[in-house]
Amino acid sequence: MGLMDKIRGEFVDIIEWLDDTNSTLAWRFPRYDNEIKNGAELIVREGQQAVFVYRGQLADRYEPGHYALTTENMPIMSTLQGWKHGFNSPFRSEVYFVNTRPVTDFRWGTPQPVTVRDPDFRMVQVRANGTTIVKVVDPAVFLRQVIGTESVVDMEQITDLLRRTVALAFSDMVLATGLGAIDLQGRQVELSDKLREFVAQRVASFGLGVDAVTMTISLPEEIQQAMTRGVARGVEASGFADNVRDPNRYQQVQAADAMLAAAQNPGGAAMGAAMQAGMGVALGGQMAGAMQGAFAQPAAGYAQPGHGQQPPPLPVHQQFHIDLDGQAAGPFPVDQLRQFVAAGRLSPQTNVWTTGMSAWAAASTVPALQSLFGGPPPLPGTPPPPPPAG
């Protein structure tokens, strides 16, 4: 380094921060041993604030703009330095630039499930995850609580702190609402704003603010399966809740599912047939008891059936769950599935499931749906059509 370069290096003429990242929250200007001279230029760009620190004490703060550092625009520094009549000689001070733009790529999740008291399923453990938009709203507090003596602070350094804060805020929010697990999942959008308020109260002590919070609540797999079974059977919400609250009725539903699965097992045909017969007897007895009470009094305007006569069974409309854009949807009747085929949302390769099926299967392999893709299947034993004459 030449003599002139060394002399020029003793003083700082321009103080600025050119941030080319999207995650840096604070940066200390590398002054090293150089001194800031009288009239030096300070450039604060949009989305930034500059904070001067003299011997560990916060001094002047600057919003976006272009400044010439003189006694007039450095009142706090003048007091700390004792510049009663202005200053002409260079001075030393640390300068921090703080990023005040929102950081939008912060993701959070609950490290442990949160136990929720539910009116239908008793105690349920739920999980949640989502995204949060945070930013520095008070650079002075952020400097004291987070930056300290660090020269650079980015999102990675405070990620663990924020994730713990959001997870605890979610737990407190769930307890404050008093909602059950099903209601929490059904009101996720509405509750996201309430969660933002809980998080904002906690991160304010770090000089941070929260613009928005998104939230997705996950229920245990066994709860989702129980809900799916209830919907597949066409059970109303109140009746399904009664089944869950009544242990005997809930065990009956589970036993019926187990017998159906065993009956559909190709390796246990004899046992499956026996279990089907047993299930038919058990369910038949239950249905007879229910029908006896239902038909004890004839409805007004209708003749009571004669002795030995039984009313015909009500028609059953089979409904199917379908894989719709990677999510289980339904159940839908066959007529509505025909509309999905016409709209191009249901193809022969789409996975479907209905009560009685042991697993999801392609729609083209299900006899009840084959007519949706080019006509009904051929009758058993029908020879294939002859090839066209050449």
C-alpha positions as CSV (number, residue, x, y, z in Angstrom):
1,M,0.0,0.0,0.0
2,G,1.4,3.4,-1.0
3,L,1.6,6.4,1.3
4,M,-1.4,8.2,-0.2
5,D,-3.5,5.0,0.0
6,K,-2.6,4.7,3.7
7,I,-3.5,8.3,4.3
8,R,-6.8,8.0,2.5
9,G,-7.5,4.7,4.4
10,E,-7.4,6.5,7.7
11,F,-10.8,8.2,7.1
12,V,-14.2,6.9,6.1
13,D,-15.9,9.1,3.5
14,I,-18.9,7.0,2.5
15,I,-20.9,4.6,4.7
16,E,-23.5,2.4,3.0
17,W,-24.7,-1.2,2.7
18,L,-25.3,-3.0,-0.6
19,D,-27.3,-6.1,0.5
20,D,-27.5,-8.8,-2.2
21,T,-29.2,-11.4,0.1
22,N,-32.7,-12.0,1.1
23,S,-32.0,-13.4,4.6
24,T,-29.5,-11.0,6.2
25,L,-31.1,-9.0,9.0
26,A,-28.3,-6.9,10.3
27,W,-24.7,-5.9,9.1
28,R,-22.0,-3.9,10.9
29,F,-20.1,-1.5,8.6
30,P,-16.5,-2.7,8.5
31,R,-14.8,0.4,9.8
32,Y,-11.9,-1.4,11.4
33,D,-9.4,1.2,12.8
34,N,-10.5,3.9,10.4
35,E,-12.2,7.0,11.7
36,I,-15.3,8.8,10.3
37,K,-14.5,12.3,9.3
38,N,-16.7,15.4,9.6
39,G,-19.1,15.6,6.6
40,A,-18.8,11.9,5.7
41,E,-21.7,10.6,3.5
42,L,-24.2,8.2,5.0
43,I,-26.5,6.4,2.5
44,V,-29.4,4.4,3.9
45,R,-31.5,2.6,1.2
46,E,-35.1,1.7,1.2
47,G,-35.8,-1.2,3.6
48,Q,-32.9,-0.3,5.8
49,Q,-32.1,1.7,9.0
50,A,-28.7,2.8,10.2
51,V,-27.9,2.8,13.9
52,F,-24.7,4.4,15.4
53,V,-23.3,2.8,18.6
54,Y,-20.7,4.7,20.6
55,R,-18.9,2.7,23.3
56,G,-21.8,0.3,23.7
57,Q,-24.5,3.0,23.8
58,L,-27.1,3.5,21.2
59,A,-26.7,6.9,19.5
60,D,-28.4,8.3,16.4
61,R,-30.7,6.4,14.1
62,Y,-31.3,7.2,10.4
63,E,-34.2,6.3,8.2
64,P,-33.8,5.8,4.4
65,G,-32.1,8.8,2.9
66,H,-28.7,10.5,2.1
67,Y,-27.0,12.3,5.0
68,A,-23.9,14.4,5.5
69,L,-22.7,13.5,9.0
70,T,-22.4,16.8,10.9
71,T,-23.1,18.1,14.3
72,E,-26.6,19.2,13.3
73,N,-27.9,15.7,12.3
74,M,-26.0,13.8,15.0
75,P,-27.5,15.2,18.3
76,I,-27.1,12.0,20.4
77,M,-23.6,11.4,19.2
78,S,-22.7,15.1,19.9
79,T,-23.9,14.6,23.5
80,L,-22.0,11.4,24.0
81,Q,-18.9,12.8,22.5
82,G,-19.1,16.1,24.3
83,W,-19.2,18.2,21.1
84,K,-20.4,21.4,22.7
85,H,-19.2,23.6,19.9
86,G,-19.4,21.1,17.0
87,F,-16.6,18.8,15.8
88,N,-14.0,19.1,13.1
89,S,-11.8,16.1,13.8
90,P,-12.7,12.6,12.8
91,F,-14.5,10.3,15.4
92,R,-14.9,6.6,16.0
93,S,-18.3,4.9,16.1
94,E,-19.8,1.6,15.2
95,V,-22.4,1.7,12.5
96,Y,-25.0,-1.1,12.1
97,F,-27.4,-1.4,9.1
98,V,-30.6,-3.2,9.9
99,N,-32.8,-4.8,7.2
100,T,-36.5,-3.8,7.8
101,R,-37.9,-5.7,4.8
102,P,-40.2,-8.7,5.4
103,V,-38.6,-12.1,5.3
104,T,-41.1,-14.4,3.6
105,D,-39.4,-17.9,3.5
106,F,-39.5,-18.8,7.2
107,R,-41.2,-22.1,7.9
108,W,-42.2,-23.5,11.3
109,G,-43.7,-26.7,12.8
110,T,-44.5,-28.2,16.2
111,P,-41.6,-30.4,17.3
112,Q,-44.0,-32.3,19.6
113,P,-47.8,-33.0,19.2
114,V,-50.1,-30.8,21.2
115,T,-52.8,-32.6,23.2
116,V,-56.3,-31.2,22.6
117,R,-59.5,-32.1,24.5
118,D,-62.1,-33.1,21.9
119,P,-65.8,-33.7,22.7
120,D,-66.0,-36.6,20.2
121,F,-62.6,-38.3,20.5
122,R,-61.7,-37.4,24.1
123,M,-57.9,-36.5,24.0
124,V,-56.3,-36.0,20.6
125,Q,-52.7,-35.1,19.8
126,V,-52.5,-32.7,16.8
127,R,-49.5,-31.3,14.9
128,A,-49.3,-28.1,13.0
129,N,-46.9,-26.4,10.5
130,G,-46.9,-23.4,8.2
131,T,-45.0,-20.3,7.2
132,T,-44.5,-16.9,8.9
133,I,-43.6,-13.5,7.5
134,V,-41.4,-11.6,10.0
135,K,-39.4,-8.4,9.9
136,V,-37.5,-6.1,12.2
137,V,-39.8,-3.3,13.5
138,D,-37.6,-1.9,16.3
139,P,-33.9,-1.8,15.3
140,A,-32.8,-0.5,18.7
141,V,-34.4,-3.5,20.5
142,F,-33.2,-5.9,17.9
143,L,-29.7,-4.5,18.3
144,R,-29.8,-5.0,22.1
145,Q,-31.5,-8.4,22.3
146,V,-30.3,-10.2,19.2
147,I,-27.3,-8.5,17.5
148,G,-25.1,-7.9,20.5
149,T,-21.5,-7.9,19.2
150,E,-22.2,-9.9,16.1
151,S,-21.0,-8.4,12.8
152,V,-23.7,-10.2,10.7
153,V,-27.1,-11.6,11.8
154,D,-29.2,-13.6,9.3
155,M,-32.4,-15.7,9.5
156,E,-30.5,-18.9,10.1
157,Q,-29.1,-17.6,13.4
158,I,-32.6,-16.9,14.9
159,T,-34.5,-19.8,13.2
160,D,-34.5,-22.0,16.3
161,L,-35.6,-19.1,18.5
162,L,-38.5,-18.2,16.2
163,R,-39.6,-21.8,15.7
164,R,-39.8,-22.4,19.5
165,T,-41.7,-19.2,19.9
166,V,-44.3,-20.0,17.2
167,A,-44.7,-23.6,18.5
168,L,-45.4,-22.4,22.1
169,A,-47.7,-19.7,20.8
170,F,-49.7,-22.4,18.8
171,S,-50.1,-24.4,22.0
172,D,-51.3,-21.4,24.0
173,M,-53.7,-20.4,21.2
174,V,-55.2,-23.9,21.1
175,L,-55.8,-23.9,24.9
176,A,-57.2,-20.4,24.7
177,T,-59.8,-21.2,22.0
178,G,-61.1,-24.3,23.8
179,L,-62.0,-25.9,20.4
180,G,-61.9,-29.6,19.7
181,A,-59.5,-31.2,17.2
182,I,-62.2,-31.4,14.4
183,D,-63.1,-27.7,14.9
184,L,-59.5,-26.7,14.9
185,Q,-58.9,-28.3,11.6
186,G,-62.1,-26.9,10.1
187,R,-61.2,-23.3,11.1
188,Q,-57.5,-23.2,10.2
189,V,-57.8,-20.0,8.1
190,E,-59.7,-18.2,10.7
191,L,-57.4,-19.3,13.5
192,S,-54.2,-18.3,11.5
193,D,-54.8,-14.7,12.3
194,K,-55.3,-15.4,16.0
195,L,-52.0,-17.3,16.0
196,R,-50.4,-14.3,14.4
197,E,-51.5,-12.2,17.3
198,F,-50.1,-14.7,19.8
199,V,-46.8,-14.8,18.0
200,A,-46.5,-11.0,17.6
201,Q,-46.9,-10.5,21.3
202,R,-43.9,-12.8,22.0
203,V,-41.5,-11.7,19.3
204,A,-42.0,-8.0,20.1
205,S,-39.5,-8.4,22.9
206,F,-36.8,-9.1,20.2
207,G,-37.7,-6.1,18.1
208,L,-39.5,-8.2,15.5
209,G,-43.0,-8.0,14.0
210,V,-45.2,-10.6,12.2
211,D,-47.1,-9.7,9.1
212,A,-48.8,-13.0,8.5
213,V,-48.9,-16.7,9.6
214,T,-50.2,-19.7,7.7
215,M,-51.2,-22.8,9.5
216,T,-52.0,-26.4,8.6
217,I,-53.3,-28.7,11.4
218,S,-52.8,-32.5,11.1
219,L,-54.9,-35.1,12.9
220,P,-53.7,-38.6,13.9
221,E,-54.2,-41.2,11.1
222,E,-56.6,-43.3,13.2
223,I,-58.8,-40.2,13.7
224,Q,-58.8,-39.5,9.9
225,Q,-59.7,-43.1,9.2
226,A,-62.6,-43.1,11.7
227,M,-63.9,-39.9,10.1
228,T,-63.6,-41.4,6.6
229,R,-65.5,-44.5,7.7
230,G,-68.3,-42.4,9.1
231,V,-68.6,-40.4,6.0
232,A,-68.5,-43.5,3.7
233,R,-71.5,-45.0,5.6
234,G,-73.5,-41.8,5.2
235,V,-73.6,-41.3,8.9
236,E,-74.6,-37.8,10.0
237,A,-72.2,-35.9,12.1
238,S,-74.3,-36.2,15.3
239,G,-74.8,-39.9,14.8
240,F,-71.1,-40.5,14.1
241,A,-70.2,-38.6,17.3
242,D,-72.6,-40.8,19.2
243,N,-70.9,-43.9,17.8
244,V,-67.6,-42.5,19.0
245,R,-68.8,-41.5,22.4
246,D,-70.5,-44.9,22.9
247,P,-67.7,-47.5,23.3
248,N,-70.0,-50.4,22.5
249,R,-71.2,-49.0,19.3
250,Y,-67.7,-47.9,18.2
251,Q,-66.4,-51.5,18.9
252,Q,-69.3,-52.8,16.7
253,V,-68.1,-50.6,13.9
254,Q,-64.5,-51.8,14.3
255,A,-65.6,-55.5,14.4
256,A,-67.7,-55.1,11.2
257,D,-64.6,-53.6,9.5
258,A,-62.4,-56.5,10.6
259,M,-65.0,-59.1,9.4
260,L,-65.3,-57.4,6.0
261,A,-61.5,-57.3,5.6
262,A,-61.2,-61.0,6.5
263,A,-64.1,-61.9,4.1
264,Q,-62.3,-60.2,1.3
265,N,-59.0,-62.0,1.9
266,P,-58.4,-64.4,-1.0
267,G,-56.3,-66.8,1.2
268,G,-59.1,-67.3,3.8
269,A,-62.2,-68.0,1.7
270,A,-63.7,-70.5,4.1
271,M,-63.0,-68.4,7.2
272,G,-64.3,-65.3,5.3
273,A,-67.5,-67.1,4.4
274,A,-68.1,-68.1,8.0
275,M,-67.3,-64.6,9.2
276,Q,-69.6,-63.1,6.6
277,A,-72.4,-65.4,7.8
278,G,-71.7,-64.5,11.4
279,M,-71.7,-60.9,10.6
280,G,-74.9,-61.2,8.7
281,V,-76.6,-62.8,11.7
282,A,-75.3,-60.2,14.1
283,L,-76.1,-57.3,12.0
284,G,-79.5,-58.8,11.0
285,G,-80.4,-59.1,14.7
286,Q,-79.4,-55.5,15.3
287,M,-81.4,-54.3,12.2
288,A,-84.4,-56.3,13.3
289,G,-84.4,-54.7,16.7
290,A,-84.1,-51.3,15.1
291,M,-86.8,-51.9,12.6
292,Q,-89.2,-53.3,15.2
293,G,-89.1,-50.0,17.0
294,A,-89.3,-48.0,13.8
295,F,-92.4,-49.8,12.5
296,A,-94.2,-50.2,15.9
297,Q,-96.6,-47.4,15.0
298,P,-97.7,-47.0,11.4
299,A,-97.2,-43.6,9.9
300,A,-100.3,-41.5,9.3
301,G,-101.7,-42.0,5.8
302,Y,-100.1,-45.4,5.2
303,A,-101.6,-48.8,5.7
304,Q,-99.8,-51.2,8.0
305,P,-98.3,-54.2,6.2
306,G,-100.3,-57.4,6.6
307,H,-99.1,-60.3,8.7
308,G,-95.9,-61.9,7.3
309,Q,-95.3,-59.1,4.9
310,Q,-92.0,-57.1,4.9
311,P,-91.4,-53.8,3.1
312,P,-88.8,-53.9,0.4
313,P,-85.3,-52.6,1.2
314,L,-84.5,-49.0,0.3
315,P,-82.2,-48.7,-2.8
316,V,-78.5,-48.3,-1.9
317,H,-76.5,-45.8,-4.0
318,Q,-72.9,-46.8,-4.0
319,Q,-70.5,-43.9,-3.4
320,F,-66.7,-43.8,-4.0
321,H,-63.8,-41.8,-2.7
322,I,-61.3,-40.7,-5.4
323,D,-57.7,-39.6,-5.6
324,L,-58.3,-35.9,-6.6
325,D,-55.0,-34.0,-7.2
326,G,-53.2,-36.1,-4.6
327,Q,-55.9,-35.8,-1.9
328,A,-58.6,-38.2,-0.9
329,A,-62.0,-36.6,-1.9
330,G,-65.6,-37.8,-1.7
331,P,-67.5,-39.9,-1.3
332,F,-69.3,-39.2,-4.6
333,P,-72.1,-41.1,-6.3
334,V,-71.5,-42.7,-9.7
335,D,-73.6,-40.0,-11.5
336,Q,-71.2,-37.3,-10.1
337,L,-68.2,-39.4,-11.1
338,R,-69.5,-39.4,-14.6
339,Q,-69.3,-35.6,-14.6
340,F,-65.7,-35.9,-13.4
341,V,-64.9,-38.2,-16.3
342,A,-66.5,-35.7,-18.8
343,A,-64.4,-32.9,-17.2
344,G,-61.2,-34.9,-17.5
345,R,-60.7,-35.1,-13.7
346,L,-61.3,-38.8,-13.5
347,S,-59.4,-41.3,-15.7
348,P,-59.4,-45.1,-15.8
349,Q,-56.1,-45.0,-13.9
350,T,-57.4,-42.8,-11.0
351,N,-57.4,-44.6,-7.7
352,V,-60.8,-45.1,-6.1
353,W,-62.1,-46.7,-2.9
354,T,-65.5,-47.6,-1.4
355,T,-66.9,-49.5,1.5
356,G,-66.1,-53.2,1.1
357,M,-62.8,-52.7,-0.9
358,S,-59.7,-53.8,0.9
359,A,-57.5,-51.2,-0.7
360,W,-57.5,-48.4,-3.3
361,A,-57.7,-49.6,-6.9
362,A,-57.7,-48.1,-10.4
363,A,-61.2,-47.0,-11.5
364,S,-61.1,-49.2,-14.6
365,T,-60.7,-52.3,-12.5
366,V,-63.9,-51.6,-10.4
367,P,-66.9,-53.3,-12.1
368,A,-69.3,-50.6,-10.9
369,L,-67.2,-47.9,-12.7
370,Q,-66.2,-49.6,-15.9
371,S,-69.3,-48.3,-17.7
372,L,-67.9,-44.8,-17.2
373,F,-65.0,-45.5,-19.6
374,G,-66.6,-47.0,-22.7
375,G,-69.6,-49.1,-21.9
376,P,-70.4,-51.9,-19.5
377,P,-68.1,-54.9,-19.0
378,P,-68.9,-58.2,-20.9
379,L,-71.0,-60.8,-19.1
380,P,-69.1,-63.7,-17.6
381,G,-68.6,-66.5,-20.1
382,T,-69.3,-64.3,-23.2
383,P,-66.8,-65.1,-26.0
384,P,-64.8,-62.2,-27.3
385,P,-66.0,-60.6,-30.5
386,P,-64.5,-62.0,-33.7
387,P,-61.7,-60.0,-35.3
388,P,-62.8,-57.8,-38.3
389,A,-62.6,-59.5,-41.7
390,G,-59.4,-58.8,-43.5
